[in-house]
């Protein structure tokens, strides 16, 4: 994450990764204040066994792009709300990358979805993880079916 102020949002990604039993690390690295450290982290991530990198940053939000420029691992950007335009600048800075240096971008403050997307990427070669994600989808569908049933019951009472 680009700043410790991102932690309250990033914590949701960490919790989801932990729930899915995906090993992870969390660091504060700034594209502007610690560019050498951010570049070194990115360059060494594959050798350290990383499969995906999540980057959260607000306002200028160059962290995900700076990381993506220094690795061929998938990078998922989490643009953070805040600043003068409530995150629009972060969203555009994260999503608008030059050809050949992609950053997959989730919604503003979309840390949980970033973790789920990372899990889906890793699940391409991990059957255990793929099964967990399939079970999560089935549970979501069951919740919606239950809510639909309740709605139809209420409509019948009108």
N, C-alpha and C positions, 0 to 999 in steps of 0.2 A: 504494500500500500504506500501511497505517496506521502502520507502524513498520519500521525497518531489520531488525528481527528476522524480518520476513515474507519477506525476500529469498531465503533458501535454497529456499523453496517457490515463490515467484513466478517465480524464474529458469526453472522448467520451462515456464511460460506464455510467457515471452519467447523461449525457445528454440524452442517450437512455432510461434509467430508468425513468427519469423525463418525457420524451415524452410519455411513456407508463403509466404514473401515478402510478408508483411503489414506495412506500416510501423507502428511503435508507439513510444510513449514510456513511461517508467517514472518515477514520482515518489513521494515520501513526503509524504503529506497526511493530517492527522489530523482527524477529525470533532470532536474535543474540544480538541486543542491548537492547531490551525491552521484553525478553522472558516471564516474569511473566505477563506483561500486555497483551501480545498477547494470552497467555493461558487463562487468566481470561476473556477476550473478547469472546473467542471461547466457553468457558464453560457456559457463561451466555447468549449467543446469542439466543438460543431457548426460554428461559424464557422471553426474551425481545421482542419476536414476529418475529424474523428473520425466513425466509424460506430457504434462500440460502446465502452463503457468497462468495464474489469475493475477490481474493487475487492477487495482482500484485507485482512481485519482480524480480530483475535481478541478474545476476551473480550466486552466490551460491543458491539463490532463494528457501530458505527453509520455507518461510512464509506459503505458502499454505499447505505444509505437516505438519507443526507445528500446524496450525489451525485445519486441518482435524484430527489430533491425539487427539484433545481435544473436538470434537463435532461429533454428528451423523448427523448434517445437511449436505446437499450437499455443497461441496466446489468446486468452479471453479477457476482454476489457470490461470493467465495471465503472461506468461514468458515475460520479458522485453528484448529488444535488448540492446546491449552495451557490454562493457568489451572487453577482449582480443579476444574472439571468437564470438563477435557480437550477443550474445544471445543464442548460442547453449548450453552453460553450464546451463543457466536458463531454457531452454526448457527441457533438460534432467533431471534436478533436480526436475522440477515440474511434469513431466509425469511419472517418474520412482518411483512409490510408492510401499511400501510393501503390500502384500495381506491383505485385510480387512480394509485398510485405503486409499480409493480411492480419487484422485483429478481429476476431469474432467478438461482437459487442452485444451485451445484454442491456436491459432497461436501466434507467437511472436508479441507483441504489439496488440493483438486481443481483445482490450477492448470492442468494440461495440458488437462483437460476444459473448463475455462473458455475457454481459447484455441481449442479445437475448436468450442465453441458460438459464440464470436465469429466464427470463420471461417464457420460455417454461416449465421449471420445475414448476413454480408457476401456470401456466395455467392449469395444470392437475386438479386443484380444483377451478379454477377461470374462469368462462365462459366469463366474460367481457374481460379479458386478452386474452383468446383463440381467441375470435372474432377479437380483434385488430391484433393479430399475423397473423390470416388468411387473414385479409384485407391487411396487409403488403406484404404477399406472393403474393396475387392477383395483387397488384400494381407492384411488381417486374416482374411478368410474363407479365403484360401489357406493361411495358417498353421494355422488350426483344422482344415481338411481334412487337412493333412499329419499333425497330431497324432492325428486320428481314425484315419487309416490305420495309424499306428504302434501305437496302442492295439489295433486289431483284429488286427494281426499278433501282438502279445503274447498276446492272448486265444486265438488259434488254436494257440499253442505250449503252452498249459496241458494 
